């Protein structure tokens, strides 16, 4: 099962030093890959389902396992790409307020390494 991208999604970096610059094709492809992984594992394959079923998606993301020989930093970065992919497709009104995805991502980022995996 693959994820159906909405007709409009964010292709511009929205924070940090590169704010306002376009996202690279490689970055967008990584995010599409993450969305396809979510769809295959959970059946959440549209934007509407992403918005309606955050607990299902967050549960999947929390179960992502580290790869062999992956450093803690690389593992955290990989997990963050799932949330970045979700934020890429959320409409602006959903991105501008703390939602379940924002809270889960923030909680993971703030967690000490021993509690992250």
N, CA, C and O atoms as CSV, one atom per row, in Angstrom:
chain,resi,resn,atom,element,x,y,z
A,1,UNK,N,N,0.852,-1.176,0.000
A,1,UNK,CA,C,0.000,0.000,0.000
A,1,UNK,C,C,0.894,1.234,0.000
A,1,UNK,O,O,1.867,1.308,0.750
A,2,UNK,N,N,0.560,2.186,-0.834
A,2,UNK,CA,C,1.348,3.412,-0.853
A,2,UNK,C,C,0.487,4.593,-0.408
A,2,UNK,O,O,-0.742,4.556,-0.470
A,3,UNK,N,N,1.162,5.616,0.033
A,3,UNK,CA,C,0.503,6.810,0.526
A,3,UNK,C,C,0.097,7.681,-0.651
A,3,UNK,O,O,0.866,7.847,-1.599
A,4,UNK,N,N,-1.098,8.234,-0.596
A,4,UNK,CA,C,-1.577,9.155,-1.622
A,4,UNK,C,C,-1.301,10.577,-1.154
A,4,UNK,O,O,-1.930,11.071,-0.218
A,5,UNK,N,N,-0.356,11.220,-1.817
A,5,UNK,CA,C,-0.020,12.594,-1.433
A,5,UNK,C,C,-1.176,13.531,-1.752
A,5,UNK,O,O,-1.863,13.362,-2.759
A,6,UNK,N,N,-1.388,14.525,-0.883
A,6,UNK,CA,C,-2.406,15.525,-1.209
A,6,UNK,C,C,-1.949,16.356,-2.407
A,6,UNK,O,O,-0.761,16.384,-2.728
A,7,UNK,N,N,-2.872,17.020,-3.056
A,7,UNK,CA,C,-2.544,17.837,-4.225
A,7,UNK,C,C,-1.569,18.951,-3.871
A,7,UNK,O,O,-0.721,19.320,-4.684
A,8,UNK,N,N,-1.688,19.485,-2.664
A,8,UNK,CA,C,-0.818,20.567,-2.217
A,8,UNK,C,C,-0.136,20.142,-0.919
A,8,UNK,O,O,-0.788,19.686,0.021
A,9,UNK,N,N,1.174,20.299,-0.886
A,9,UNK,CA,C,1.930,20.047,0.331
A,9,UNK,C,C,3.131,20.976,0.355
A,9,UNK,O,O,3.489,21.566,-0.665
A,10,UNK,N,N,3.751,21.105,1.518
A,10,UNK,CA,C,4.841,22.059,1.702
A,10,UNK,C,C,6.121,21.586,1.014
A,10,UNK,O,O,6.605,20.485,1.277
A,11,UNK,N,N,6.652,22.410,0.147
A,11,UNK,CA,C,7.916,22.100,-0.513
A,11,UNK,C,C,8.995,23.107,-0.116
A,11,UNK,O,O,10.054,23.177,-0.740
A,12,UNK,N,N,8.711,23.885,0.929
A,12,UNK,CA,C,9.618,24.922,1.389
A,12,UNK,C,C,10.010,24.638,2.837
A,12,UNK,O,O,9.177,24.211,3.637
A,13,UNK,N,N,11.271,24.875,3.171
A,13,UNK,CA,C,11.745,24.717,4.546
A,13,UNK,C,C,11.101,25.804,5.391
A,13,UNK,O,O,11.126,26.979,5.024
A,14,UNK,N,N,10.523,25.413,6.524
A,14,UNK,CA,C,9.717,26.352,7.291
A,14,UNK,C,C,10.351,26.859,8.582
A,14,UNK,O,O,9.750,27.669,9.288
A,15,UNK,N,N,11.556,26.393,8.899
A,15,UNK,CA,C,12.216,26.906,10.097
A,15,UNK,C,C,13.720,26.696,9.973
A,15,UNK,O,O,14.193,25.993,9.080
A,16,UNK,N,N,14.448,27.308,10.870
A,16,UNK,CA,C,15.894,27.147,10.883
A,16,UNK,C,C,16.619,28.119,9.979
A,16,UNK,O,O,16.030,29.064,9.456
A,17,UNK,N,N,17.912,27.871,9.802
A,17,UNK,CA,C,18.762,28.762,9.013
A,17,UNK,C,C,18.339,28.845,7.548
A,17,UNK,O,O,18.540,29.872,6.898
A,18,UNK,N,N,17.765,27.786,7.038
A,18,UNK,CA,C,17.391,27.742,5.614
A,18,UNK,C,C,15.906,28.020,5.375
A,18,UNK,O,O,15.365,27.674,4.325
A,19,UNK,N,N,15.264,28.638,6.341
A,19,UNK,CA,C,13.834,28.936,6.229
A,19,UNK,C,C,13.542,29.665,4.918
A,19,UNK,O,O,14.235,30.612,4.544
A,20,UNK,N,N,12.499,29.198,4.231
A,20,UNK,CA,C,12.083,29.813,2.987
A,20,UNK,C,C,12.701,29.197,1.740
A,20,UNK,O,O,12.223,29.434,0.631
A,21,UNK,N,N,13.757,28.410,1.911
A,21,UNK,CA,C,14.391,27.754,0.762
A,21,UNK,C,C,13.586,26.510,0.379
A,21,UNK,O,O,12.919,25.918,1.228
A,22,UNK,N,N,13.645,26.113,-0.895
A,22,UNK,CA,C,12.914,24.897,-1.295
A,22,UNK,C,C,13.570,23.639,-0.724
A,22,UNK,O,O,14.791,23.558,-0.592
A,23,UNK,N,N,12.728,22.665,-0.391
A,23,UNK,CA,C,13.244,21.361,0.034
A,23,UNK,C,C,13.832,20.673,-1.186
A,23,UNK,O,O,13.325,20.825,-2.297
A,24,UNK,N,N,14.899,19.919,-0.976
A,24,UNK,CA,C,15.517,19.215,-2.103
A,24,UNK,C,C,14.624,18.049,-2.549
A,24,UNK,O,O,13.788,17.564,-1.786
A,25,UNK,N,N,14.816,17.616,-3.783
A,25,UNK,CA,C,14.074,16.457,-4.289
A,25,UNK,C,C,14.378,15.227,-3.446
A,25,UNK,O,O,13.498,14.405,-3.192
A,26,UNK,N,N,15.645,15.106,-3.009
A,26,UNK,CA,C,16.033,13.979,-2.172
A,26,UNK,C,C,15.282,13.965,-0.850
A,26,UNK,O,O,14.830,12.913,-0.398
A,27,UNK,N,N,15.150,15.129,-0.233
A,27,UNK,CA,C,14.417,15.235,1.029
A,27,UNK,C,C,12.959,14.855,0.826
A,27,UNK,O,O,12.394,14.097,1.614
A,28,UNK,N,N,12.357,15.377,-0.220
A,28,UNK,CA,C,10.954,15.053,-0.491
A,28,UNK,C,C,10.792,13.563,-0.757
A,28,UNK,O,O,9.799,12.971,-0.335
A,29,UNK,N,N,11.746,12.945,-1.448
A,29,UNK,CA,C,11.677,11.498,-1.699
A,29,UNK,C,C,11.798,10.697,-0.409
A,29,UNK,O,O,11.108,9.691,-0.241
A,30,UNK,N,N,12.670,11.129,0.509
A,30,UNK,CA,C,12.783,10.460,1.814
A,30,UNK,C,C,11.450,10.557,2.550
A,30,UNK,O,O,10.978,9.570,3.115
A,31,UNK,N,N,10.849,11.734,2.544
A,31,UNK,CA,C,9.561,11.914,3.227
A,31,UNK,C,C,8.469,11.061,2.581
A,31,UNK,O,O,7.652,10.474,3.290
A,32,UNK,N,N,8.443,10.982,1.258
A,32,UNK,CA,C,7.460,10.122,0.581
A,32,UNK,C,C,7.669,8.663,0.986
A,32,UNK,O,O,6.706,7.928,1.206
A,33,UNK,N,N,8.937,8.253,1.081
A,33,UNK,CA,C,9.252,6.893,1.508
A,33,UNK,C,C,8.721,6.632,2.915
A,33,UNK,O,O,8.143,5.578,3.180
A,34,UNK,N,N,8.917,7.590,3.810
A,34,UNK,CA,C,8.422,7.425,5.188
A,34,UNK,C,C,6.901,7.323,5.212
A,34,UNK,O,O,6.344,6.510,5.949
A,35,UNK,N,N,6.233,8.138,4.413
A,35,UNK,CA,C,4.773,8.078,4.351
A,35,UNK,C,C,4.306,6.746,3.780
A,35,UNK,O,O,3.296,6.205,4.230
A,36,UNK,N,N,5.015,6.214,2.806
A,36,UNK,CA,C,4.683,4.890,2.265
A,36,UNK,C,C,4.879,3.801,3.312
A,36,UNK,O,O,4.092,2.856,3.373
A,37,UNK,N,N,5.915,3.918,4.133
A,37,UNK,CA,C,6.129,2.945,5.209
A,37,UNK,C,C,4.986,3.003,6.222
A,37,UNK,O,O,4.507,1.969,6.689
A,38,UNK,N,N,4.559,4.210,6.554
A,38,UNK,CA,C,3.418,4.362,7.477
A,38,UNK,C,C,2.176,3.720,6.869
A,38,UNK,O,O,1.460,2.985,7.549
A,39,UNK,N,N,1.921,3.995,5.594
A,39,UNK,CA,C,0.733,3.440,4.930
A,39,UNK,C,C,0.767,1.923,4.897
A,39,UNK,O,O,-0.240,1.270,5.171
A,40,UNK,N,N,1.924,1.358,4.562
A,40,UNK,CA,C,2.044,-0.099,4.472
A,40,UNK,C,C,1.831,-0.773,5.821
A,40,UNK,O,O,1.233,-1.846,5.897
A,41,UNK,N,N,2.318,-0.143,6.878
A,41,UNK,CA,C,2.238,-0.760,8.211
A,41,UNK,C,C,0.907,-0.520,8.921
A,41,UNK,O,O,0.484,-1.339,9.737
A,42,UNK,N,N,0.248,0.592,8.616
A,42,UNK,CA,C,-0.934,0.968,9.401
A,42,UNK,C,C,-2.219,1.096,8.599
A,42,UNK,O,O,-3.307,1.106,9.176
A,43,UNK,N,N,-2.111,1.194,7.282
A,43,UNK,CA,C,-3.296,1.439,6.467
A,43,UNK,C,C,-3.676,2.913,6.411
A,43,UNK,O,O,-4.664,3.271,5.770
A,44,UNK,N,N,-2.919,3.758,7.061
A,44,UNK,CA,C,-3.156,5.199,7.028
A,44,UNK,C,C,-2.471,5.724,5.771
A,44,UNK,O,O,-1.265,5.971,5.757
A,45,UNK,N,N,-3.271,5.889,4.713
A,45,UNK,CA,C,-2.676,6.168,3.409
A,45,UNK,C,C,-3.121,7.470,2.748
A,45,UNK,O,O,-2.866,7.684,1.562
A,46,UNK,N,N,-3.780,8.336,3.506
A,46,UNK,CA,C,-4.186,9.640,2.985
A,46,UNK,C,C,-3.997,10.698,4.070
A,46,UNK,O,O,-3.867,10.378,5.251
A,47,UNK,N,N,-3.986,11.954,3.651
A,47,UNK,CA,C,-3.888,13.058,4.598
A,47,UNK,C,C,-5.039,13.028,5.593
A,47,UNK,O,O,-4.840,13.248,6.788
A,48,UNK,N,N,-6.234,12.759,5.102
A,48,UNK,CA,C,-7.406,12.718,5.978
A,48,UNK,C,C,-7.228,11.688,7.085
A,48,UNK,O,O,-7.589,11.938,8.235
A,49,UNK,N,N,-6.672,10.531,6.738
A,49,UNK,CA,C,-6.440,9.495,7.755
A,49,UNK,C,C,-5.313,9.892,8.703
A,49,UNK,O,O,-5.369,9.576,9.891
A,50,UNK,N,N,-4.293,10.578,8.197
A,50,UNK,CA,C,-3.195,11.062,9.063
A,50,UNK,C,C,-3.776,11.974,10.137
A,50,UNK,O,O,-3.414,11.873,11.309
A,51,UNK,N,N,-4.680,12.865,9.731
A,51,UNK,CA,C,-5.290,13.795,10.674
A,51,UNK,C,C,-6.220,13.063,11.633
A,51,UNK,O,O,-6.253,13.384,12.821
A,52,UNK,N,N,-6.972,12.090,11.141
A,52,UNK,CA,C,-7.973,11.396,11.949
A,52,UNK,C,C,-7.400,10.326,12.873
A,52,UNK,O,O,-8.007,10.016,13.898
A,53,UNK,N,N,-6.230,9.749,12.528
A,53,UNK,CA,C,-5.723,8.602,13.296
A,53,UNK,C,C,-4.294,8.815,13.820
A,53,UNK,O,O,-3.408,8.009,13.537
A,54,UNK,N,N,-4.068,9.886,14.574
A,54,UNK,CA,C,-2.701,10.144,15.041
A,54,UNK,C,C,-2.161,9.056,15.970
A,54,UNK,O,O,-0.967,8.758,15.935
A,55,UNK,N,N,-3.007,8.468,16.789
A,55,UNK,CA,C,-2.512,7.456,17.730
A,55,UNK,C,C,-1.957,6.239,16.993
A,55,UNK,O,O,-0.939,5.679,17.399
A,56,UNK,N,N,-2.614,5.832,15.925
A,56,UNK,CA,C,-2.149,4.694,15.131
A,56,UNK,C,C,-0.779,4.985,14.527
A,56,UNK,O,O,0.122,4.148,14.574
A,57,UNK,N,N,-0.632,6.175,13.963
A,57,UNK,CA,C,0.622,6.549,13.302
A,57,UNK,C,C,1.740,6.711,14.326
A,57,UNK,O,O,2.853,6.231,14.109
A,58,UNK,N,N,1.457,7.377,15.429
A,58,UNK,CA,C,2.473,7.587,16.470
A,58,UNK,C,C,2.916,6.258,17.063
A,58,UNK,O,O,4.097,6.071,17.356
A,59,UNK,N,N,1.983,5.342,17.241
A,59,UNK,CA,C,2.335,4.017,17.757
A,59,UNK,C,C,3.311,3.325,16.809
A,59,UNK,O,O,4.284,2.717,17.255
A,60,UNK,N,N,3.058,3.412,15.511
A,60,UNK,CA,C,3.975,2.827,14.529
A,60,UNK,C,C,5.355,3.476,14.636
A,60,UNK,O,O,6.367,2.776,14.680
A,61,UNK,N,N,5.401,4.789,14.677
A,61,UNK,CA,C,6.680,5.494,14.733
A,61,UNK,C,C,7.457,5.100,15.995
A,61,UNK,O,O,8.675,4.932,15.946
A,62,UNK,N,N,6.768,4.956,17.099
A,62,UNK,CA,C,7.437,4.570,18.347
A,62,UNK,C,C,8.028,3.161,18.274
A,62,UNK,O,O,8.937,2.831,19.035
A,63,UNK,N,N,7.518,2.336,17.368
A,63,UNK,CA,C,8.002,0.967,17.239
A,63,UNK,C,C,9.124,0.819,16.221
A,63,UNK,O,O,9.629,-0.284,16.011
A,64,UNK,N,N,9.518,1.922,15.585
A,64,UNK,CA,C,10.629,1.876,14.633
A,64,UNK,C,C,11.879,1.432,15.391
A,64,UNK,O,O,12.219,1.997,16.430
A,65,UNK,N,N,12.548,0.432,14.868
A,65,UNK,CA,C,13.725,-0.130,15.541
A,65,UNK,C,C,15.013,0.448,14.956
A,65,UNK,O,O,15.075,0.790,13.775
A,66,UNK,N,N,16.032,0.549,15.797
A,66,UNK,CA,C,17.327,1.012,15.272
A,66,UNK,C,C,17.924,-0.042,14.339
A,66,UNK,O,O,17.731,-1.244,14.527
A,67,UNK,N,N,18.644,0.433,13.342
A,67,UNK,CA,C,19.330,-0.477,12.424
A,67,UNK,C,C,20.647,-0.930,13.055
A,67,UNK,O,O,21.167,-0.283,13.964
A,68,UNK,N,N,21.170,-2.031,12.568
A,68,UNK,CA,C,22.444,-2.552,13.060
A,68,UNK,C,C,23.507,-1.469,12.875
A,68,UNK,O,O,23.582,-0.833,11.823
A,69,UNK,N,N,24.313,-1.270,13.893
A,69,UNK,CA,C,25.412,-0.295,13.881
A,69,UNK,C,C,24.960,1.146,13.693
A,69,UNK,O,O,25.769,1.990,13.308
A,70,UNK,N,N,23.702,1.451,13.952
A,70,UNK,CA,C,23.216,2.828,13.837
A,70,UNK,C,C,23.478,3.555,15.149
A,70,UNK,O,O,23.134,3.055,16.220
A,71,UNK,N,N,24.079,4.721,15.066
A,71,UNK,CA,C,24.336,5.496,16.282
A,71,UNK,C,C,23.026,6.049,16.824
A,71,UNK,O,O,22.021,6.109,16.116
A,72,UNK,N,N,23.055,6.446,18.078
A,72,UNK,CA,C,21.873,7.044,18.701
A,72,UNK,C,C,21.435,8.295,17.937
A,72,UNK,O,O,20.244,8.509,17.709
A,73,UNK,N,N,22.395,9.103,17.551
A,73,UNK,CA,C,22.095,10.335,16.821
A,73,UNK,C,C,21.448,10.040,15.466
A,73,UNK,O,O,20.489,10.706,15.076
A,74,UNK,N,N,21.969,9.052,14.759
A,74,UNK,CA,C,21.408,8.681,13.457
A,74,UNK,C,C,20.005,8.096,13.619
A,74,UNK,O,O,19.122,8.357,12.802
A,75,UNK,N,N,19.807,7.314,14.664
A,75,UNK,CA,C,18.492,6.733,14.921
A,75,UNK,C,C,17.472,7.837,15.204
A,75,UNK,O,O,16.369,7.817,14.657
A,76,UNK,N,N,17.833,8.793,16.051
A,76,UNK,CA,C,16.929,9.910,16.355
A,76,UNK,C,C,16.596,10.693,15.084
A,76,UNK,O,O,15.444,11.067,14.864
A,77,UNK,N,N,17.595,10.935,14.261
A,77,UNK,CA,C,17.371,11.681,13.015
A,77,UNK,C,C,16.418,10.912,12.100
A,77,UNK,O,O,15.541,11.509,11.475
A,78,UNK,N,N,16.584,9.615,12.021
A,78,UNK,CA,C,15.708,8.802,11.171
A,78,UNK,C,C,14.274,8.841,11.673
A,78,UNK,O,O,13.342,8.966,10.878
A,79,UNK,N,N,14.089,8.736,12.974
A,79,UNK,CA,C,12.742,8.784,13.535
A,79,UNK,C,C,12.119,10.163,13.287
A,79,UNK,O,O,10.927,10.267,12.995
A,80,UNK,N,N,12.923,11.208,13.405
A,80,UNK,CA,C,12.398,12.567,13.161
A,80,UNK,C,C,11.902,12.728,11.725
A,80,UNK,O,O,11.003,13.530,11.471
A,81,UNK,N,N,12.475,11.980,10.786
A,81,UNK,CA,C,12.023,12.125,9.399
A,81,UNK,C,C,10.573,11.671,9.218
A,81,UNK,O,O,9.887,12.154,8.318
A,82,UNK,N,N,10.106,10.764,10.049
A,82,UNK,CA,C,8.696,10.369,9.973
A,82,UNK,C,C,7.811,11.568,10.326
A,82,UNK,O,O,6.833,11.854,9.636
A,83,UNK,N,N,8.164,12.259,11.401
A,83,UNK,CA,C,7.378,13.430,11.787
A,83,UNK,C,C,7.521,14.555,10.769
A,83,UNK,O,O,6.544,15.243,10.471
A,84,UNK,N,N,8.718,14.753,10.233
A,84,UNK,CA,C,8.917,15.784,9.208
A,84,UNK,C,C,8.058,15.497,7.983
A,84,UNK,O,O,7.500,16.415,7.383
A,85,UNK,N,N,7.951,14.224,7.614
A,85,UNK,CA,C,7.115,13.840,6.472
A,85,UNK,C,C,5.656,14.193,6.733
A,85,UNK,O,O,4.959,14.684,5.845
A,86,UNK,N,N,5.204,13.940,7.950
A,86,UNK,CA,C,3.815,14.265,8.306
A,86,UNK,C,C,3.600,15.775,8.258
A,86,UNK,O,O,2.598,16.248,7.722
A,87,UNK,N,N,4.548,16.531,8.822
A,87,UNK,CA,C,4.399,17.983,8.810
A,87,UNK,C,C,4.452,18.538,7.390
A,87,UNK,O,O,3.854,19.579,7.115
A,88,UNK,N,N,5.151,17.867,6.493
A,88,UNK,CA,C,5.219,18.318,5.103
A,88,UNK,C,C,3.835,18.293,4.449
A,88,UNK,O,O,3.520,19.162,3.636
A,89,UNK,N,N,3.016,17.314,4.795
A,89,UNK,CA,C,1.721,17.190,4.116
A,89,UNK,C,C,0.567,17.842,4.865
A,89,UNK,O,O,-0.493,18.078,4.284
A,90,UNK,N,N,0.761,18.136,6.147
A,90,UNK,CA,C,-0.326,18.771,6.893
A,90,UNK,C,C,-0.603,20.160,6.340
A,90,UNK,O,O,0.328,20.878,5.975
A,91,UNK,N,N,-1.878,20.547,6.275
A,91,UNK,CA,C,-2.192,21.902,5.825
A,91,UNK,C,C,-1.683,22.925,6.853
A,91,UNK,O,O,-1.511,22.587,8.025
A,92,UNK,N,N,-1.443,24.166,6.423
A,92,UNK,CA,C,-0.883,25.182,7.325
A,92,UNK,C,C,-1.638,25.339,8.638
A,92,UNK,O,O,-1.019,25.530,9.684
A,93,UNK,N,N,-2.954,25.263,8.600
A,93,UNK,CA,C,-3.727,25.431,9.837
A,93,UNK,C,C,-3.470,24.295,10.828
A,93,UNK,O,O,-3.617,24.492,12.034
A,94,UNK,N,N,-3.094,23.124,10.347
A,94,UNK,CA,C,-2.765,22.006,11.225
A,94,UNK,C,C,-1.326,22.087,11.736
A,94,UNK,O,O,-1.035,21.646,12.848
A,95,UNK,N,N,-0.422,22.653,10.920
A,95,UNK,CA,C,0.979,22.783,11.314
A,95,UNK,C,C,1.193,23.903,12.306
A,95,UNK,O,O,2.154,23.867,13.074
A,96,UNK,N,N,0.325,24.895,12.310
A,96,UNK,CA,C,0.544,26.088,13.116
A,96,UNK,C,C,0.111,25.938,14.565
A,96,UNK,O,O,0.310,26.854,15.362
A,97,UNK,N,N,-0.469,24.820,14.918
A,97,UNK,CA,C,-0.889,24.615,16.312
A,97,UNK,C,C,-0.290,23.322,16.842
A,97,UNK,O,O,-0.104,22.370,16.083
A,98,UNK,N,N,0.015,23.276,18.134
A,98,UNK,CA,C,0.508,22.000,18.677
A,98,UNK,C,C,-0.561,20.916,18.522
A,98,UNK,O,O,-1.686,21.065,19.000
A,99,UNK,N,N,-0.200,19.846,17.859
A,99,UNK,CA,C,-1.114,18.722,17.673
A,99,UNK,C,C,-0.448,17.468,18.238
A,99,UNK,O,O,0.631,17.544,18.826
A,100,UNK,N,N,-1.086,16.334,18.061
A,100,UNK,CA,C,-0.551,15.083,18.622
A,100,UNK,C,C,0.829,14.765,18.044
A,100,UNK,O,O,1.698,14.273,18.764
A,101,UNK,N,N,1.042,15.038,16.759
A,101,UNK,CA,C,2.332,14.752,16.129
A,101,UNK,C,C,3.417,15.668,16.687
A,101,UNK,O,O,4.539,15.231,16.946
A,102,UNK,N,N,3.079,16.919,16.866
A,102,UNK,CA,C,4.037,17.875,17.441
A,102,UNK,C,C,4.433,17.422,18.844
A,102,UNK,O,O,5.616,17.393,19.184
A,103,UNK,N,N,3.442,17.070,19.650
A,103,UNK,CA,C,3.695,16.669,21.040
A,103,UNK,C,C,4.534,15.392,21.105
A,103,UNK,O,O,5.458,15.303,21.914
A,104,UNK,N,N,4.224,14.411,20.268
A,104,UNK,CA,C,4.988,13.153,20.266
A,104,UNK,C,C,6.421,13.382,19.815
A,104,UNK,O,O,7.350,12.828,20.401
A,105,UNK,N,N,6.608,14.187,18.787
A,105,UNK,CA,C,7.945,14.491,18.288
A,105,UNK,C,C,8.752,15.241,19.341
A,105,UNK,O,O,9.923,14.936,19.562
A,106,UNK,N,N,8.134,16.212,19.984
A,106,UNK,CA,C,8.812,16.991,21.032
A,106,UNK,C,C,9.201,16.087,22.200
A,106,UNK,O,O,10.298,16.212,22.745
A,107,UNK,N,N,8.314,15.189,22.577
A,107,UNK,CA,C,8.593,14.265,23.676
A,107,UNK,C,C,9.783,13.372,23.344
A,107,UNK,O,O,10.637,13.132,24.197
A,108,UNK,N,N,9.842,12.883,22.116
A,108,UNK,CA,C,10.972,12.046,21.713
A,108,UNK,C,C,12.275,12.838,21.679
A,108,UNK,O,O,13.316,12.330,22.097
A,109,UNK,N,N,12.232,14.065,21.190
A,109,UNK,CA,C,13.424,14.877,21.125
A,109,UNK,C,C,13.965,15.208,22.514
A,109,UNK,O,O,15.177,15.291,22.715
A,110,UNK,N,N,13.061,15.395,23.464
A,110,UNK,CA,C,13.463,15.762,24.813
A,110,UNK,C,C,13.856,14.570,25.679
A,110,UNK,O,O,14.406,14.751,26.765
A,111,UNK,N,N,13.583,13.368,25.217
A,111,UNK,CA,C,13.844,12.166,26.005
A,111,UNK,C,C,15.357,11.904,26.097
A,111,UNK,O,O,16.091,12.094,25.127
A,112,UNK,N,N,15.802,11.470,27.272
A,112,UNK,CA,C,17.207,11.072,27.369
A,112,UNK,C,C,17.445,9.828,26.499
A,112,UNK,O,O,16.519,9.053,26.259
A,113,UNK,N,N,18.679,9.640,26.029
A,113,UNK,CA,C,18.966,8.514,25.110
A,113,UNK,C,C,18.467,7.159,25.595
A,113,UNK,O,O,17.971,6.370,24.790
A,114,UNK,N,N,18.584,6.871,26.873
A,114,UNK,CA,C,18.174,5.545,27.353
A,114,UNK,C,C,16.664,5.324,27.276
A,114,UNK,O,O,16.208,4.181,27.326
A,115,UNK,N,N,15.881,6.399,27.155
A,115,UNK,CA,C,14.433,6.268,27.066
A,115,UNK,C,C,13.914,6.466,25.644
A,115,UNK,O,O,12.708,6.419,25.403
A,116,UNK,N,N,14.821,6.685,24.719
A,116,UNK,CA,C,14.401,7.021,23.366
A,116,UNK,C,C,13.976,5.803,22.571
A,116,UNK,O,O,12.999,5.851,21.824
A,117,UNK,N,N,14.696,4.730,22.727
A,117,UNK,CA,C,14.406,3.533,21.922
A,117,UNK,C,C,13.293,2.724,22.511
A,117,UNK,O,O,12.925,1.688,21.958
